[in-house]
Amino acid sequence: MRTIATTLALCALLCSPTLALASEGDAENERGVAARTRDVIADIFIARPLALGQLAVGAAVFVVAFPVDLIMDEDLDSTRVCIADPWDQLVTRPLGEL
């Protein structure tokens, strides 16, 4: 129960700055803020957990692919594909940019 309350409080804190912009009264701005809020919520609850799963699967694949890359003298694309790209999607990508 405490985890649910913490999650809801975190979501409220993350969404409150964008919801405060909606009080300006401009109808077009309100639609833009609503769309931005939906993007942020979708990013928090859908895209980031999927990126975390992608990173976990990529780490497991990397354990097998890295020695193969070393043996074949490849340019270590497995590091970028399995670890760096999912990490960028999970951590460095701005919130709400899907």
C-alpha positions in Angstrom: 0.0 0.0 0.0 2.9 2.3 0.8 4.4 1.7 -2.7 1.2 2.7 -4.4 0.9 5.9 -2.4 4.5 6.7 -3.2 4.0 6.1 -6.9 0.9 8.2 -7.0 2.7 11.0 -5.1 5.6 10.9 -7.5 3.2 11.0 -10.5 1.4 14.0 -9.0 4.7 15.8 -8.5 5.9 15.1 -12.0 2.6 16.2 -13.6 1.9 19.3 -11.5 4.1 21.7 -13.4 2.5 20.9 -16.8 -1.0 21.0 -15.3 -0.3 24.4 -13.7 0.3 25.8 -17.2 -3.2 24.9 -18.2 -4.7 27.6 -16.0 -3.6 30.3 -18.4 -6.9 30.1 -20.2 -5.8 29.7 -23.8 -7.7 26.9 -25.4 -4.9 25.9 -27.7 -2.4 26.0 -24.9 -4.7 23.7 -22.9 -4.8 21.2 -25.7 -1.0 21.3 -26.0 -0.6 20.9 -22.2 -3.0 18.0 -22.1 -1.1 16.3 -25.0 2.2 16.9 -23.2 0.8 15.5 -19.9 -0.4 12.3 -21.8 3.0 11.9 -23.3 4.7 12.2 -19.9 2.3 9.7 -18.3 2.7 7.3 -21.2 6.5 7.7 -20.9 6.5 7.0 -17.1 4.1 4.0 -17.1 4.8 2.4 -20.5 8.0 3.5 -22.3 10.4 3.6 -19.3 9.4 0.1 -18.0 9.7 -1.3 -21.5 13.1 0.3 -21.8 14.2 -1.2 -18.5 13.1 -4.6 -19.8 15.0 -4.0 -23.0 18.1 -3.1 -21.0 17.8 -6.3 -18.9 17.4 -8.5 -22.0 20.2 -6.6 -23.7 22.5 -7.3 -20.8 21.8 -11.0 -21.0 22.4 -11.0 -24.8 25.6 -9.0 -24.2 27.1 -11.6 -22.0 26.9 -14.0 -24.9 27.7 -11.6 -27.8 30.7 -9.8 -26.3 33.1 -12.8 -26.3 31.9 -13.6 -29.9 32.7 -10.0 -30.9 36.2 -10.3 -29.3 36.9 -13.6 -31.1 35.8 -12.3 -34.4 37.6 -9.0 -34.0 34.4 -7.0 -34.6 34.2 -3.3 -33.6 32.1 -4.2 -30.5 28.7 -3.2 -31.9 27.2 -5.4 -29.3 28.1 -2.9 -26.6 26.2 -0.1 -28.3 23.2 -2.2 -29.4 22.8 -4.2 -26.2 23.8 -1.7 -23.5 24.2 1.9 -24.7 21.1 2.4 -26.8 18.7 0.9 -24.2 20.5 3.0 -21.5 20.0 6.1 -23.5 16.3 5.3 -23.9 15.9 4.7 -20.2 18.0 7.4 -18.6 19.2 10.1 -20.9 16.1 10.7 -23.1 14.0 13.6 -21.8 10.7 12.8 -20.1 7.8 12.8 -22.5 9.8 12.5 -25.7 8.6 9.2 -27.1 
